[in-house]
């Protein structure tokens, strides 16, 4: 097996890894993620460089999740000749449709703006990285699959997607390739989430692998407790409102924004202390992509943890509350900065490199009454990182803006596991992997995490520092029964039982709502939406049942 690291090798964006392996019939090329580079100009310039492989020669791709730094160059991949399937979870398939169309729209608009500027200077026009049409063409290659299902896309190649707990639909990939009964097992962590967080299930611990590719975003940092960040956020909101200011929260449209809505729901509806202080304060979600993503979240309740799902089934929508508003147009977005009453604005992008957030920063960074609250990772070279590092002035739309607002950083809201969480996941491997690679992190974070893993497990991780290629000669004798025993442990059987019970409960609720809708207004759009949810939940149940049915006889049947 050969592994070529084609992205997220010298930073935290552009995730893209090429796996080449021999099978009984031929050599296969498998791509894990195809993400966009995000950050300063020199980082984003990498998006325009040729892929270090021929897209036409890739047999298929597995996508870990729908964040742009993991999926954002898929349209470019297809445009340049890729014609295989792109496997991912159902929820990721829904989200990637939103993400890629939005990303393409941004590329088109940025190219238009740069072209106008260039043509006025007598230079040639700028072409977008890809267009909306390119994005829509690439979505035809997406093939949704369920968690915990053994998929065999080609002879001699199998994979399973496991819960990663990072965002809805995110997955850890287990991949087996080889000849006959001798194969190599590779595990790709994708982005790992935080254990015990609301909404999502915890990342799954994987017990064995010959090769591990693991993220290291927070490899040398420990988050404050989530409850502490929630308390701090509440205090920031109340104090800013009392001094008449605006709270601006740069937030990733998928995952972080929905978690903020979930927590604010509690502030406004359950916690009397904050409800009274914020009763007249509107919360604006000013991001078309975040609005669309929130609808995807609502339609995928089967992907959430039990507490969140139970809330939904009880009739309480955790992603809605009385003062929540979603802006629908550019005019509505601009109008937010024309009023002086206290308010909360949540807008993308999360690192402040593009989107409507830059306009809100231009209008509020100079105000001493306002607060800017960061709730996610800020990459090197980004405007968000500069603000966190204490910049006194920044340039926005050609204008120098003084930084007078209070700047806050709440790492407890991060969707990434911290150093302790990453280390705990690495310790889940009960046998020393032959090769262990750390990617998706800044250099020092990778090196520090490598040292921690080495000291506490005896594994020998390699901190990948450049776009490079490695060959792994190992593997083991594994029959199909061995593979099934590997993925369907007693713990996973119990988890499957619980998920099937939850899906059945959700099915009953959907059926009830369908009958209720039909008996009232019989709104075709509403009934259609409920029917689509029913189909999705049925598909999930069938997938889980199929996985359980393949459990070896020595394991207890559900």
C-alpha positions in Angstrom: 0.0 0.0 0.0 1.2 3.5 -0.9 -0.2 6.7 0.7 0.4 10.1 -0.9 -0.5 13.1 1.3 -1.8 15.7 -1.1 -3.4 18.1 1.3 -3.6 19.0 5.0 0.1 18.0 5.2 1.5 21.4 6.2 -1.6 22.9 7.8 -5.2 22.3 8.8 -7.0 22.7 5.4 -7.1 21.0 2.1 -7.6 17.4 3.4 -6.7 15.0 0.5 -5.0 11.6 0.8 -4.4 9.1 -2.1 -4.3 5.4 -1.2 -2.9 3.0 -3.8 -3.2 -0.7 -3.2 -2.9 -4.0 -5.0 -5.9 -6.4 -5.3 -6.3 -9.8 -6.9 -7.4 -8.1 -10.2 -5.5 -4.8 -10.4 -4.0 -1.8 -8.6 -6.7 0.6 -7.2 -6.5 4.3 -6.4 -8.7 5.5 -3.6 -9.0 9.2 -2.6 -9.8 10.1 1.0 -11.4 13.6 1.0 -10.7 16.4 -1.6 -10.8 19.6 0.4 -10.2 23.2 -0.3 -7.2 25.1 1.1 -8.4 28.0 3.3 -6.5 30.8 4.9 -4.3 33.7 3.6 -3.6 34.3 0.0 -0.6 32.0 -0.3 -2.5 29.2 1.3 -5.5 29.6 -1.0 -3.3 29.8 -4.0 -2.7 26.1 -3.6 -6.2 25.5 -4.8 -5.2 26.5 -8.3 -2.2 24.1 -8.5 -2.6 20.9 -10.4 -3.5 17.8 -8.4 -0.4 15.6 -7.7 -2.3 12.7 -9.4 -4.5 12.2 -12.4 -8.1 12.6 -11.4 -9.2 10.3 -14.2 -7.2 7.4 -12.6 -8.9 7.6 -9.2 -11.3 4.6 -8.9 -13.5 6.1 -6.2 -13.4 8.6 -3.3 -14.6 8.4 0.3 -15.6 11.7 1.9 -15.3 11.9 5.7 -17.6 14.9 6.1 -19.0 18.0 4.5 -16.8 20.9 5.7 -15.3 22.8 2.7 -11.7 22.0 3.8 -12.6 18.3 3.2 -14.9 18.5 0.2 -14.3 21.9 -1.4 -12.3 20.8 -4.4 -14.6 17.9 -5.5 -16.1 20.0 -8.4 -12.5 20.6 -9.6 -11.7 16.9 -9.3 -14.7 16.0 -11.5 -14.1 18.8 -13.9 -10.6 17.5 -14.5 -11.6 13.9 -15.3 -12.7 12.0 -12.2 -15.7 9.8 -13.0 -16.0 7.4 -10.1 -18.3 7.3 -7.1 -18.0 9.5 -4.0 -19.1 7.6 -0.9 -20.3 9.4 2.3 -23.1 9.2 4.9 -26.6 10.2 4.1 -26.4 13.4 6.1 -23.0 14.3 4.5 -24.6 13.9 1.1 -27.3 16.3 2.0 -24.9 18.8 3.4 -22.3 18.6 0.6 -25.0 19.6 -1.8 -25.4 22.8 0.1 -21.7 23.4 0.7 -20.5 22.9 -2.9 -23.2 25.0 -4.4 -22.5 27.8 -2.0 -18.7 27.5 -2.4 -19.1 27.7 -6.2 -21.3 30.8 -5.9 -18.6 32.5 -3.8 -15.9 31.5 -6.3 -18.0 33.0 -9.2 -18.7 36.2 -7.3 -15.0 36.7 -6.3 -13.9 36.0 -9.8 -16.4 38.6 -11.1 -15.1 41.2 -8.6 -11.4 40.5 -9.4 -12.2 40.6 -13.2 -13.8 44.0 -13.0 -10.8 45.3 -11.1 -8.3 43.6 -13.5 -10.0 44.8 -16.7 -10.0 48.4 -15.4 -6.3 48.0 -15.0 -5.9 46.6 -18.5 -5.2 43.1 -17.3 -7.0 39.8 -18.2 -10.1 38.6 -16.4 -10.0 36.1 -13.5 -11.6 32.7 -13.9 -13.4 31.1 -10.9 -11.9 27.9 -9.4 -15.1 26.2 -10.4 -18.7 27.3 -11.2 -22.1 26.4 -9.8 -22.6 24.2 -12.9 -19.4 22.3 -12.0 -20.6 21.8 -8.5 -24.0 20.5 -9.6 -22.2 18.1 -12.1 -20.0 16.8 -9.3 -23.0 16.0 -7.0 -24.1 13.3 -9.5 -21.2 11.2 -8.3 -22.2 11.2 -4.6 -23.4 7.9 -3.2 -24.9 8.0 0.3 -24.4 5.0 2.6 -25.2 4.3 6.2 -23.0 4.2 9.2 -21.7 0.7 10.2 -22.4 -0.9 6.8 -19.7 -3.0 5.1 -19.4 -1.6 1.5 -17.4 -3.4 -1.2 -17.0 -0.9 -4.1 -14.5 -3.1 -5.9 -13.3 -6.7 -5.6 -10.7 -6.8 -2.8 -11.7 -3.4 -1.3 -14.1 -2.9 1.6 -14.8 0.0 3.9 -17.1 1.0 6.8 -18.0 4.5 8.0 -18.2 5.1 11.7 -19.4 8.0 13.8 -16.8 10.7 14.2 -18.8 13.1 16.4 -17.5 16.2 14.6 -20.5 17.4 12.7 -23.7 15.7 11.6 -22.8 12.9 9.2 -19.0 13.0 9.9 -17.2 9.7 9.8 -14.2 7.7 10.7 -13.2 5.5 7.8 -12.1 1.9 8.1 -10.7 0.6 4.8 -9.5 -2.9 3.9 -7.5 -3.6 0.7 -5.4 -6.5 -0.4 -5.0 -9.9 -2.2 -7.0 -12.9 -1.2 -7.1 -13.2 2.6 -4.1 -11.1 3.1 -5.0 -7.4 3.3 -4.0 -4.1 4.9 -6.4 -2.2 7.2 -6.2 1.6 7.1 -8.1 3.8 9.5 -8.6 7.5 8.6 -9.9 9.6 11.5 -11.3 12.4 9.5 -12.0 15.2 12.0 -12.7 13.9 15.5 -15.4 15.5 17.7 -15.6 16.1 21.4 -16.9 13.3 23.7 -20.1 14.2 25.6 -21.1 17.2 23.5 -24.8 18.0 22.9 -26.5 16.9 19.7 -23.9 14.4 18.3 -22.9 10.9 19.3 -19.3 10.4 20.6 -16.5 9.4 18.2 -16.1 5.6 17.9 -13.0 4.0 19.2 -11.3 1.7 16.7 -9.5 -1.3 18.1 -7.1 -2.3 15.3 -5.4 -1.0 12.2 -2.2 -1.6 10.2 -2.1 2.0 9.1 -3.6 5.1 10.9 -4.1 8.6 9.4 -5.1 10.9 12.2 -6.0 14.6 12.5 -4.0 16.8 14.9 -5.8 20.2 14.8 -5.6 20.7 18.6 -2.7 18.3 19.2 -1.1 20.5 21.8 -4.0 22.4 23.3 -6.7 21.5 25.9 -10.1 23.1 25.6 -11.9 24.6 28.5 -14.9 22.7 29.7 -17.9 23.1 27.4 -20.1 24.2 30.3 -17.5 26.9 31.1 -17.7 28.2 27.6 -21.5 28.2 27.7 -21.4 30.2 30.9 -18.9 32.7 29.5 -20.9 33.1 26.3 -24.0 33.9 28.4 -22.1 36.5 30.4 -20.6 38.1 27.3 -24.1 38.4 25.7 -25.6 39.9 28.8 -22.8 42.4 29.5 -22.6 43.5 25.8 -26.4 44.0 25.6 -26.4 46.0 28.9 -23.8 48.5 27.4 -25.8 48.8 24.3 -23.5 46.9 22.0 -23.7 44.2 19.3 -22.3 40.7 19.7 -20.8 39.4 16.4 -20.0 35.7 16.2 -18.0 34.4 13.3 -19.1 30.9 12.9 -18.7 28.0 10.6 -22.1 27.6 8.8 -22.2 23.8 9.3 -22.0 22.4 12.8 -20.9 25.4 15.0 -23.9 27.6 14.0 -26.4 24.9 14.8 -24.7 24.2 18.2 -24.9 27.9 19.0 -28.6 27.9 18.1 -29.1 24.9 20.4 -27.4 26.6 23.4 -29.2 29.9 22.7 -32.5 28.1 22.7 -31.8 27.2 26.3 -30.9 30.8 27.2 -34.1 32.2 25.6 -36.6 29.5 26.6 -35.4 27.6 29.7 -33.0 29.6 31.7 -35.0 32.4 33.4 -31.9 34.4 34.4 -30.8 34.9 30.8 -34.3 34.8 29.3 -35.2 38.0 31.2 -31.9 39.7 30.2 -32.2 38.8 26.5 -36.0 38.9 26.0 -35.8 41.9 23.7 -32.6 40.9 21.9 -32.9 39.4 18.5 -30.5 36.6 17.2 -29.7 36.8 13.5 -28.3 33.9 11.5 -26.8 35.9 8.6 -25.6 33.2 6.3 -27.6 31.6 3.5 -25.5 28.4 3.8 -26.1 28.2 7.6 -29.8 28.6 6.9 -29.8 25.8 4.4 -27.6 23.6 6.6 -29.9 24.1 9.6 -32.8 22.7 7.5 -30.6 19.7 6.7 -30.0 19.2 10.4 -33.8 19.2 11.0 -34.3 16.5 8.4 -31.7 14.2 9.8 -32.8 13.7 13.4 -31.8 10.1 13.2 -28.2 11.2 13.1 -28.2 12.9 16.5 -27.8 11.6 20.0 -30.7 10.4 22.0 -31.3 13.5 24.1 -31.5 15.8 21.0 -33.7 13.3 19.2 -36.1 13.0 22.1 -36.5 16.8 22.2 -37.5 16.8 18.6 -39.9 13.9 19.0 -41.5 15.6 21.9 -42.4 18.5 19.7 -39.7 20.9 20.9 -37.5 22.1 18.0 -34.0 22.7 19.6 -33.0 24.7 16.5 -35.7 27.4 16.9 -36.8 29.9 19.5 -38.9 33.0 19.7 -36.2 35.7 19.0 -34.3 33.7 16.3 -34.3 35.2 12.8 -32.7 33.9 9.5 -31.9 36.7 7.0 -32.9 35.9 3.5 -31.4 38.6 1.3 -28.3 40.8 1.0 -30.6 43.8 1.8 -31.6 42.2 5.1 -28.0 41.5 5.9 -27.0 45.1 5.2 -29.9 46.4 7.3 -28.6 44.7 10.4 -25.8 47.3 10.5 -28.1 50.2 10.0 -29.8 49.8 13.4 -28.2 50.6 16.8 -30.2 48.4 19.1 -28.4 45.5 20.8 -28.4 42.3 18.9 -26.5 39.1 18.3 -25.2 38.4 14.7 -24.0 34.9 13.8 -22.4 34.9 10.4 -19.9 33.0 8.2 -17.1 32.5 7.4 -15.8 31.1 10.7 -12.2 32.4 10.0 -13.4 35.8 8.7 -11.8 35.2 5.3 -15.0 35.7 3.2 -18.7 36.1 3.4 -21.0 38.5 5.2 -19.0 38.4 8.5 -16.4 40.8 7.0 -19.1 43.5 6.6 -20.3 43.0 10.1 -16.7 43.3 11.4 -16.2 46.5 9.5 -19.2 48.0 11.2 -18.6 46.8 14.7 -14.9 46.2 15.3 -14.4 49.9 16.0 -17.2 50.1 18.6 -16.1 49.9 22.2 -19.5 48.7 23.2 -19.5 45.6 20.9 -18.0 42.1 21.3 -16.5 39.7 18.8 -16.7 36.1 20.0 -14.7 33.4 18.3 -16.0 29.8 18.8 -13.8 27.8 16.5 -10.3 27.2 15.1 -8.6 30.2 13.4 -6.0 29.2 10.9 -2.6 30.8 10.4 -2.8 33.9 8.2 -6.5 34.4 8.6 -8.2 37.6 9.8 -9.6 35.7 12.7 -6.2 34.6 13.9 -4.9 38.2 13.6 -7.7 39.5 15.8 -7.1 36.8 18.4 -3.4 37.7 18.4 -4.2 41.3 19.3 -4.2 43.2 16.0 -4.9 46.9 16.7 -6.1 47.6 13.1 -7.2 45.5 10.2 -7.9 46.1 6.6 -11.5 45.4 5.4 -12.6 46.3 1.9 -9.7 48.6 1.4 -10.3 50.5 4.6 -8.3 50.5 7.8 -10.5 49.6 10.7 -9.5 50.2 14.4 -10.1 47.3 16.8 -11.9 48.7 19.8 -14.4 45.9 20.4 -13.8 43.3 23.0 -12.3 40.1 21.5 -13.2 36.7 23.1 -12.1 33.2 22.3 -14.3 30.3 23.5 -12.5 27.1 22.6 -15.0 25.0 24.5 -17.3 25.3 21.5 -14.8 23.7 19.2 -16.1 20.7 17.3 -12.5 19.3 17.3 -11.2 17.0 19.9 -8.5 18.6 22.0 -5.1 17.1 22.9 -6.6 14.9 25.5 -9.4 13.7 23.3 -7.1 12.9 20.4 -4.8 11.0 22.8 -7.8 9.0 24.2 -8.8 8.1 20.6 -5.3 7.0 19.8 -5.2 4.8 22.9 -8.2 2.9 21.6 -6.0 0.9 19.3 -5.1 -2.3 21.2 -2.4 -3.4 18.9 0.5 -1.2 17.7 -0.2 0.0 14.1 2.6 -0.6 11.7 2.4 3.0 10.4 0.8 6.0 12.2 0.6 9.4 10.4 -0.5 12.7 11.8 -2.0 15.3 9.4 -4.4 18.2 9.5 -2.5 20.3 12.1 0.0 23.1 12.3 3.6 21.8 12.6 4.1 22.2 16.3 0.7 20.7 17.1 1.6 17.6 15.1 5.0 17.3 16.6 3.7 17.7 20.2 0.9 15.2 19.6 3.3 12.7 18.1 5.5 13.0 21.2 2.4 12.5 23.5 1.2 9.4 21.6 4.7 8.0 21.6 5.2 8.5 25.3 1.8 7.2 26.4 1.3 4.3 23.9 4.6 3.2 22.5 3.3 3.9 19.0 5.6 5.7 16.6 3.6 8.4 14.9 5.1 10.4 12.0 4.2 14.0 11.9 3.6 14.6 8.2 5.2 17.9 7.3 5.2 18.1 3.5 3.2 16.7 0.6 4.9 13.4 0.5 4.4 9.6 -0.2 5.0 6.6 2.0 4.9 2.9 1.3 3.6 0.4 3.9 4.5 -3.3 3.3 2.5 -4.8 6.2 -0.9 -6.3 6.5 -2.4 -9.5 8.0 -4.3 -12.6 7.0 -7.9 -11.7 7.4 -11.0 -13.6 6.1 -14.3 -12.0 5.5 -15.4 -13.3 8.9 -12.4 -11.7 10.5 -13.3 -8.4 8.9 -16.9 -8.7 10.2 -15.7 -9.6 13.7 -13.4 -6.6 13.6 -16.2 -4.1 12.9 -19.1 -5.7 14.7 -17.9 -6.0 18.3 -20.2 -6.6 21.3 -20.0 -2.8 22.0 -21.1 -2.0 18.5 -24.0 -4.5 18.7 -25.3 -2.7 21.7 -24.9 0.7 20.0 -26.8 -0.7 16.9 -29.6 -1.9 19.2 -29.9 1.5 20.7 -29.9 3.2 17.3 -32.5 0.9 15.9 -34.7 1.5 18.9 -34.2 5.3 18.4 -35.0 5.1 14.6 -38.1 3.0 15.3 -39.2 5.7 17.8 -38.6 8.4 15.2 -40.5 6.4 12.6 -43.6 6.2 14.9 -43.4 10.0 15.4 -43.1 10.7 11.6 -46.0 8.4 10.9 -48.1 10.2 13.5 -47.1 13.6 12.1 -47.9 12.4 8.5 -51.4 11.4 9.6 -51.9 14.6 11.5 -50.8 16.8 8.5 -53.1 14.9 6.2 -56.1 15.3 8.6 -55.5 19.1 8.9 -54.5 21.3 6.0 -53.0 18.5 4.0 -50.2 20.8 2.9 -48.5 19.0 0.0 -45.1 20.5 0.8 -45.3 19.6 4.4 -46.5 16.0 3.7 -43.7 15.6 1.0 -41.1 16.7 3.5 -42.4 14.3 6.1 -42.5 11.5 3.5 -38.9 12.2 2.6 -37.9 11.9 6.3 -39.8 8.7 6.5 -37.9 7.2 3.5 -34.6 8.3 5.0 -35.4 6.8 8.4 -36.5 3.5 6.8 -33.3 3.4 4.8 -31.3 3.9 8.0 -33.2 1.1 9.8 -32.7 -1.3 6.9 -29.0 -0.5 6.8 -28.6 -1.1 10.5 -30.6 -4.3 10.3 -28.4 -5.6 7.5 -25.2 -4.8 9.5 -26.5 -6.7 12.5 -27.6 -9.6 10.4 -24.0 -10.2 9.3 -22.7 -10.6 12.8 -20.9 -13.9 13.3 -22.9 -16.6 15.1 -20.6 -16.4 18.1 -21.9 -13.0 18.9 -25.3 -12.6 20.6 -28.1 -11.7 18.1 -30.1 -8.6 18.8 
